[in-house]
């Protein structure tokens, strides 16, 4: 006969297991927003949603409707550093997608200092939105943003499992997360601004930021070092003085055959187009995004000295390698090398069995 105490213990076991699992999940729940205390009062007001213009031009056939961020991706950590823009100043919002690799910090450092230089030289406000294709914030990126003299937001926009193939491309989920942050932050406000997508491995003449600040709706310009033909550019009709076509190695059925680094759009135009988005489709991201804004060819504003100068180059940093930690033999204990390697090497994703989130 089974003892009464044993029976009670067996009956209680499922409840104990349930409580342990529930408690563990609550500790792993991500934080929605992390704002520096010094900046909390400087964030722009969050107004109630206002009615928006729903007259959106539909993207061309073949548009991938499965390009919205999942609810899980929306539950990400946001870190705001430095001061945030106010509603009475025009701000350039630079969205930079990034991912962990040996050259990541070299690329981000160069771009960050370019943005600092442009902001200081031209007396403009540049807000840097860095969106990582990751499930956790890279400490090195967080540290870099905290040292920048320009305001910034550190976001997580990892690719969904359904879009990790080559046809979906890299960087879409990051950019969508940046756009989502802008919409959530400024919808219904009168914030003036320009949206620009700046990949971390490109090279930028700071004059491009000065020129895009005057964008009324959408501005475009040439981009150098594009595959095959070496340049991508709008084509201006000498008779009308307007853009009527494009010079790009990948034309296909693209109405707006521009490079991601070759255009900037008005913030309010984006905010008043609730369906404005970007597809997971290599080569068509720019075209579909611009189409979803409902702009016409006659709306394009040529920059770069009437599209005769290159102010952005589609460069690629030569692949590098991370230091090999196996080189840290015992003879280096007590030296600077362990700390050096720790500061360079990326951390591993937090374990699902961990009882807490990594420190931010």
C-alpha positions, 0 to 999 in steps of 0.5 A: 500500500502506498503511504498517504504522504507519497500520494500527496507529494505526487498530486502536488508535483504538477502544480510545483512544476507549473509555478516554477516554469511560470516564474522563470518565464516572467523573469525572461520577459523583455523590457519594452523601453529603457530610457536614460533618466536624464533624457526622459523629460526631453522626449517629444510628447506622445499624442493620441493617434490622429486620423491619417490620409488613407489614399495610398498607392498600392505597390506593384504586383508581387509585393510581399505582404508578409513584411510586418514585424511579428508581435514577438519582434515588437517586444524589444528593448529600446535605449535612448541616449543623449537628448531627443529631438523636439517638435520645433526643429527639423531632424534627420533620422538616420536608420542604420541596420547592422549585425554582428561580424568582425568589422561591425564596430569599425564600420559603426564607429566610422559612420557615427563619427561622420554623423557627428561631424556633419551635425557639428559642421552644419549645425543640424540635428541628426538622430541616429537609429541603430537597429540590430539583427539580433535577439539581444543588444550588443554591448559594444554597440550600446557603448559606442552610442553612449559615447556619441554626441548625437542623440540615438536609439538602439533597437532590436529588429531580428529577422523572422525565421520565415525570412532568413533565405537569400531572396529575403535579403538582410537589413529589411527587418532592421529598417522596418523596426526603425520605421516602426519606432518613428511611427510609434514615437511621432504619429499625430505630432508635428515633428519635422524630419527627414528619414534616411537609410544609411548602411554602416559599411558605406562611405558618406560625404557629409554634404549629403546630409546638408542637402537632404535637409531641404527635402520637401517630399523625396530627394534623390542623388547618385550613388557610386561604386554600384556593381557592374556599371559603377554608379546608380543615378537618376536621369534628368531630362535636359528639356524639362529639367525633371527626372524621368528615368534611372541609370542602374544595373538592376532595372527590371520592373522597378519604377524607382530604380534607386539604391538604398543610400540614394534617397531621403523622404519626409517624415510626415509623408511617411507618418501619414501613409499607414501602409508605407512599408518595405518588402522582404524581396532582394532588389525591390526594397527601395522601389516598393517603399517609395511606391508605398509613399504614394509619390510620383516621378515628378515629386523627385527632387534631384540633389548632388549638384543636379545629380552630377556629383557622387556624395555616397559610395556603396563601399564594402569593408573587406571581411575580417576575423575575430581574435581567436580566444584560444591564443590566450594561453596561461602566460597572458594571465594578469596582462591586458590581453584578457580584457582586450579580447573581452572588449572585442569579442561579441557575447553569446546570446543569453541562454534560455535557461538563464534566470535574468536578462543580460545587463544593458 
